[in-house]
Amino acid sequence: MIELTFKLTPEDGDARDVLVRIHEPTRNPPEKKWPWAAPVEVDGRQYSIYGMDPLDAIENGARHAAILLHGVHGDALDPSIEPRMKEGQ
């Protein structure tokens, strides 16, 4: 598992930690469109992110977390998250 902690310091609230966890990818059944899935937790919310291979699933999970964090918290994170295009663009 990969675990990262970001400090959130919003202008109008108390500072808190935001935790991102990317768990070990698992193989999907053969009938699924994507062969691999990686469970990802971003600030307590769980997502299943898919990929063509285990590393692709991890990479897509990290990209998904970055898009969510930057989109929701913007520049209030330390370390900062650079803007990314939305998934699929």
Protein Blocks (a to p, Z undefined) as FASTA:
>chain_A
ZZdddddddfkbccddddddddddddddfkbmblbdcdddeehiacddddfbfklmmmmm
mmmmmmmmmmmnmmmbccdddddddehZZ
